[in-house]
Amino acid sequence: MTILGFTLLIALGAFAAGFLGSLTGLGGGVVIVPLLLLCGVPLHFAQGASLVSVIATSSGAAASYVKEGFSNIRIGMFLEIATTLGALAGAFLIAFLRPEVIEIVFGGVLIFSAHQSVRQRREAGTPAPPDRLAAWLRLNSSYPTIEGRKYYQVYRVKLGFALMFLAGVLSGLLGIGSGALKVLAMDQAMRIPFKVSTTTSNFMIGVTAAASAGIYLSRGYLDPAIAMPVTLGVVLGALLGARVLTVVETRWLRLLFGVLIFALAVEMIFKGLTGRL
């Protein structure tokens, strides 16, 4: 394959990753890493480019979601404390684990995420005792719907904070924004509506990825020839996804989220066990 063909291929793949990542809150990293591995890019370089793409996805989609009132900025800023610390810890661990182990861990995390996503279809925010910490931090908010603004409450803030630290560790370790775990933590544990979870995840993943991208850069795992077409494709895809999300029903987003990451999980586990895709 020529250099031009290789560049166009990963740019188109990155466009699709940005679009899907923007819709589901995944950030595109879970698509970018397997795509680059298919193209023959070494794992750590694929992870480095993926982190750059995650930052680009967050930048491309987050502004639109904040403007339209979907993202909960207070939740995002609070939970980023946990994810940033976790991302730094995870990035340091890559020097001590073999790539095959990382790929299998990646696949296991995705299978769990896919199962949790499609297992429960109800919207978060059903009646339950209010969370004092959520009220004290003023995390409860609202988001726009066709019928008008819908108010919701945030629950189990401490559990969500702990899960965000784990999400940060996986982000640094796997070279992704760890949007899957962020969405699950907010949607399932904190019981935040799914669209708010995905858009707030998009707001957060850029900060998480930036925390670990610096370590990848210092170790020489960021190649501009790979990162540039990936970043351009992801930004364009994320901007398109931000427009589409406002009119897509939640149940279709859940289904898309679950199917996509399950397929990627099988692919990554197979790669880790056999050494090839």
N, C-alpha and C positions, 0 to 999 in steps of 0.2 A: 504494500500500500504506500502511495506517495505521501509526502508530508502534508500537501494540501488536502488530500482525501482524508487523512487521519484527523486533521484539524476540523474539517467540516463534519465528520462523523461525530466527534466528541462534542462539537458545538450544538448539533441537532439533538444529541442525547441529553445534553445539559439543558436545552430548552424544554424538553419533555419533563426532565427532573424538576426544574424550577416551577413549571406549571402544576405538576402533581404535588410538589412540596408546599407550594403556596396554598393549595386547596385543603390539604390534610394537616398542615402544621409540621410536617416531617422535615422541611428544610431542603429536601433534595439530596442530602448526603447519602441516604440509603440506596438511591438509584445511581448516583455518580460513582461510588466506590466499585460496585460490580461492573458497571459499564467500562471503567478504565481498566479494570483487571481483564476484561474480555479483550481489550485492545492491546494487552501486553504490558501495561504499566505496572511496575513493582508496587506492592501493597502500601508501603509507607509514603511513596510519592502520590499514589491515588488518594490516600487519606489527607495528605497536605493540600492537594488541589480541592478535595471535597470540603475541607474547612473553609477555604477561600470562597467556594461557591455558596456555602451556608451563610457566610457573612453577606454575600451579595443578595441571596434570597431574602434575608431579613431586611436588608436595606430597600430592596425593590418592592416588597409587599407590605412591610410594616407601616410605612407612611400612609398608604391608602387605607389600611384597616383602622389606624388611629383616627384619621380624618373622618371616617364614616361612623365611628363610635363603637366598633366591635371590640377592639383590644382593651383590656383592663390594665392600664399602665401601672397602677399602684401594686397590683398583684405581680406583674412582671418585674418591677424593680425590687420588690421584696424577695421574691424567689430567686432572683439572679445572684443574690449573696451566696446561696447554697450551691447553685450550678457552677459559678465561677470557681469557687474553692474546689469543688469536685473535678472540674475540668483540668485544673492545674495538677491535681493528684493523679488523674488518669494519664495525662500526657507524660509524666515522669515514669509511669509503669511500662511504657512501650519498649524501653530499653531492656526489660527483664522477661518479656514474654515472646514466644515464637509467633510468627505471622499466622501459622495454622491454628494455633490456640485462639488467637484474636478472632479469626474468621468464624470458628465454631461458636465462640461466645456471642459474636454478632448475630449469627443465625438463631441461636436460642432466645436471645432477647427479642428478636423480631417475631418469632413464633408466638411467644407469650403475648406480645403486643397485639398481634392479629387476633388471637383468641379473645382477649379482653375487649377488643374494639367491637367485635360482632356479637359477643355474648349478651350484652345488655344494651337494648335499643332505646330505653326511656331517656328523656332529657334529665340532666342534673337539676337539682333545685327543688325536689319534692319536700313536703313538710318534715321538719326535724328541729330539735332544739338549737337555737342560735349559737354560733361560736363566738365566745367573748373576745378572743384574740382578733378574729376577723372584724368585729365591730370596733374594737379599739384601734386597729390599723386602718379602718375605713375601707375595707376591701369589697364590701357589698356594693353592687352597682346595677346597671341596666344595659341593654343592647337593643338596636333597632330591629323590628320585625314588620311584616306587611300590615299587621293590625296596630302598630305603634310600638313604643318602647316597652320592653318586658323586663321587669325587675327580678333579680335573683340574689340569693344569699350564698356566702362561701362557708364551707364546713371543714373540719379537721385540718386546720392550718398547719399544725405541728407535723402531722403525717405527710402532708404535701411537701413541707420544707425538707423532711428527711428523704423523700423520694427524689426531690430535685437534686440533692447532693449526689445520689446514685446516678441520676441522669447525667450530671456533669462528669462524673468519673468515666462513664461509658463514652461520653463525647470525646474526651481527651484520649481515651484508649483506642477507640475505633475510628476516629477521624470523621465524626458526623456531628450534627447539631443536637442529636439525641431528642429530636422532636417527638418521636413515638412515645417515649416515657414521659415527656413533659405533658403531652396531650392526655395520656392516660392518668397521670397524677392529678391533673386539674379536673378532668371529666369524671373519673371514677372515685378518686379519694376525696377531692375537695368539692365535688358535685357542682361544678361550674358548667353551664350550657356548652354544648359541643362546639358551636361556632365561636364562642368566646374563648374556649380552650385552644382551638387551632390558631386563631388570630393572635392571641396572647403568646402562644408558643413561637409564632413567627417573629414577634417583637423581641422575644428573649434569645432565640438561638444564635443570633449574630454576636451577642456579647459573650455567650458561652464558647462559641467557636473561636472568637478572637483571643480568649484567654489561653487556649491550647495551641492556636496557630503560631504564636510567637515561639513556642518551644520547638515546633516542627521546623520553623524557619531557622532557628539557631543550629539545628542538627542537619541542615541541608536538604530537607525533604520537600521544599517548595520549588518546583520548576516552572518558571514563567511561561515556557512554551506550552505547558499543559494547563496551567491555571488560567491563562488569558482567555482561550476559547470557551473553557468551562464557565468562567465568570460571566462573559458576555451572553452566552446562551441562557444561563440560569436567570439573569436579571430580566431578560425579555419574557421568559416563561413565567416568572413570578408576577410580573406586572399584569399579564393576561389572566393568570389565575386569580389575582385579587379582584378583577372585574367579574369573573364568573362566580366566585363564591357567594356573592350577595344574593344570587337568584337560585342557587342550588339547594334542594331540600336536605336536611340533616341526615336522613336515613341513607341517602345515596352517598353522602360524604363518608359515613361510617363504613359502608360496604366497600367503597373504593379504597379507603384506608386499610381495611383488613385484608382484602385480596392482594393488594400491591405488596404489602410488607411480608405476607406469607410466602408469595412467590420468590421474593428476594431472600427470605430466610432459607428456603430449600436450596437455592442456588449457592448461598454462601457456605452452608454446612457441607454441601457436596464438594465445594472448592477446598474447604479446610481438610476434609477427610481424604480426598484423592489427589489434591495438588493441582487440579485443573478444572476449568469451567466447561 
